[in-house]
């Protein structure tokens, strides 16, 4: 099933270490917050690394009753900015998968 001479205990230890690194990275990401802005800081959205929107600040000058669509666009842009920051952090803190070689599968 596995190639001859493969150290199964070493492989298991490596997998456990990777699992611990992954959990630590996920915990760090979840504990982080990210703030995105739009419209020259007229709208500010704050979210967790887990993707939960935790805050939204809209400056009064961003509110034009005749342009609700414009305000909606600013809100979306701020949320997307915060989300992009969270995704970039996730990519930076997640451990890279080692080359496991040919396991014979």
C-alpha positions as a Markdown table, in Angstrom:
| # | Residue | x | y | z |
|---|---|---|---|---|
| 1 | Unk | 0.0 | 0.0 | 0.0 |
| 2 | Unk | 2.8 | 2.4 | 1.0 |
| 3 | Unk | 6.2 | 2.5 | -0.7 |
| 4 | Unk | 8.8 | 0.3 | 1.0 |
| 5 | Unk | 10.9 | 2.1 | 3.6 |
| 6 | Unk | 8.3 | 4.8 | 4.3 |
| 7 | Unk | 8.5 | 6.0 | 7.9 |
| 8 | Unk | 4.8 | 5.9 | 8.9 |
| 9 | Unk | 5.5 | 7.3 | 12.4 |
| 10 | Unk | 7.4 | 10.2 | 10.8 |
| 11 | Unk | 4.6 | 10.8 | 8.4 |
| 12 | Unk | 2.1 | 10.8 | 11.3 |
| 13 | Unk | 4.2 | 13.2 | 13.3 |
| 14 | Unk | 4.5 | 15.5 | 10.3 |
| 15 | Unk | 0.7 | 15.4 | 9.8 |
| 16 | Unk | 0.1 | 16.2 | 13.5 |
| 17 | Unk | 2.5 | 19.1 | 13.4 |
| 18 | Unk | 0.8 | 20.5 | 10.3 |
| 19 | Unk | -2.6 | 20.1 | 12.0 |
| 20 | Unk | -1.3 | 22.1 | 15.0 |
| 21 | Unk | 0.1 | 24.8 | 12.7 |
| 22 | Unk | -3.1 | 25.0 | 10.8 |
| 23 | Unk | -5.2 | 25.3 | 14.0 |
| 24 | Unk | -2.9 | 28.1 | 15.2 |
| 25 | Unk | -3.2 | 30.0 | 11.9 |
| 26 | Unk | -7.0 | 29.6 | 12.0 |
| 27 | Unk | -7.1 | 30.9 | 15.6 |
| 28 | Unk | -4.9 | 33.9 | 14.7 |
| 29 | Unk | -7.0 | 34.7 | 11.7 |
| 30 | Unk | -10.3 | 34.4 | 13.6 |
| 31 | Unk | -9.0 | 36.7 | 16.4 |
| 32 | Unk | -8.0 | 39.3 | 13.8 |
| 33 | Unk | -10.1 | 42.2 | 12.7 |
| 34 | Unk | -9.9 | 44.0 | 9.4 |
| 35 | Unk | -11.2 | 47.5 | 8.4 |
| 36 | Unk | -12.0 | 48.4 | 4.9 |
| 37 | Unk | -12.9 | 51.8 | 3.6 |
| 38 | Unk | -14.5 | 53.4 | 0.6 |
| 39 | Unk | -15.2 | 56.8 | -0.8 |
| 40 | Unk | -12.3 | 58.5 | 0.8 |
| 41 | Unk | -13.1 | 57.0 | 4.2 |
| 42 | Unk | -16.8 | 58.0 | 3.9 |
| 43 | Unk | -17.7 | 54.4 | 4.7 |
| 44 | Unk | -15.8 | 52.1 | 7.0 |
| 45 | Unk | -16.5 | 48.4 | 7.5 |
| 46 | Unk | -15.0 | 46.2 | 10.1 |
| 47 | Unk | -15.0 | 42.4 | 10.0 |
| 48 | Unk | -13.4 | 39.4 | 11.7 |
| 49 | Unk | -11.1 | 37.0 | 10.0 |
| 50 | Unk | -14.0 | 34.6 | 10.1 |
| 51 | Unk | -16.0 | 36.9 | 7.8 |
| 52 | Unk | -18.4 | 38.4 | 10.4 |
| 53 | Unk | -19.2 | 42.0 | 9.8 |
| 54 | Unk | -18.8 | 43.6 | 13.3 |
| 55 | Unk | -19.0 | 47.3 | 12.5 |
| 56 | Unk | -20.1 | 49.8 | 9.9 |
| 57 | Unk | -19.5 | 53.5 | 10.0 |
| 58 | Unk | -21.2 | 55.8 | 7.5 |
| 59 | Unk | -20.2 | 59.5 | 7.7 |
| 60 | Unk | -23.1 | 61.9 | 7.3 |
| 61 | Unk | -21.7 | 63.4 | 4.1 |
| 62 | Unk | -22.0 | 60.0 | 2.4 |
| 63 | Unk | -25.8 | 60.0 | 2.9 |
| 64 | Unk | -27.6 | 61.6 | -0.1 |
| 65 | Unk | -31.3 | 60.7 | 0.0 |
| 66 | Unk | -31.5 | 61.0 | -3.8 |
| 67 | Unk | -28.6 | 58.5 | -4.3 |
| 68 | Unk | -29.3 | 55.4 | -2.1 |
| 69 | Unk | -27.6 | 53.3 | -4.8 |
| 70 | Unk | -24.4 | 55.3 | -4.4 |
| 71 | Unk | -24.3 | 54.7 | -0.7 |
| 72 | Unk | -25.0 | 51.0 | -1.2 |
| 73 | Unk | -22.0 | 50.8 | -3.6 |
| 74 | Unk | -19.8 | 52.5 | -1.0 |
| 75 | Unk | -20.9 | 50.0 | 1.6 |
| 76 | Unk | -20.2 | 47.0 | -0.7 |
| 77 | Unk | -16.8 | 48.4 | -1.6 |
| 78 | Unk | -15.8 | 48.9 | 2.1 |
| 79 | Unk | -16.9 | 45.4 | 3.0 |
| 80 | Unk | -15.1 | 43.9 | 0.0 |
| 81 | Unk | -12.0 | 45.9 | 1.0 |
| 82 | Unk | -12.1 | 44.4 | 4.5 |
| 83 | Unk | -12.7 | 40.9 | 3.1 |
| 84 | Unk | -9.8 | 41.2 | 0.7 |
| 85 | Unk | -7.5 | 42.1 | 3.7 |
| 86 | Unk | -8.8 | 39.1 | 5.6 |
| 87 | Unk | -8.2 | 36.8 | 2.6 |
| 88 | Unk | -4.7 | 38.2 | 2.2 |
| 89 | Unk | -3.9 | 37.6 | 5.8 |
| 90 | Unk | -5.3 | 34.0 | 5.5 |
| 91 | Unk | -3.0 | 33.3 | 2.6 |
| 92 | Unk | -0.1 | 34.7 | 4.5 |
| 93 | Unk | -0.6 | 32.8 | 7.8 |
| 94 | Unk | -1.8 | 29.4 | 6.5 |
| 95 | Unk | 1.1 | 26.9 | 6.5 |
| 96 | Unk | 2.2 | 25.6 | 3.2 |
| 97 | Unk | 1.6 | 21.9 | 2.5 |
| 98 | Unk | 4.9 | 20.0 | 2.2 |
| 99 | Unk | 5.6 | 17.8 | -0.7 |
| 100 | Unk | 4.6 | 14.3 | 0.4 |
| 101 | Unk | 6.2 | 12.7 | -2.6 |
| 102 | Unk | 4.7 | 9.7 | -4.3 |
| 103 | Unk | 2.7 | 7.8 | -1.7 |
| 104 | Unk | 1.7 | 5.2 | -4.2 |
| 105 | Unk | -1.9 | 6.2 | -4.5 |
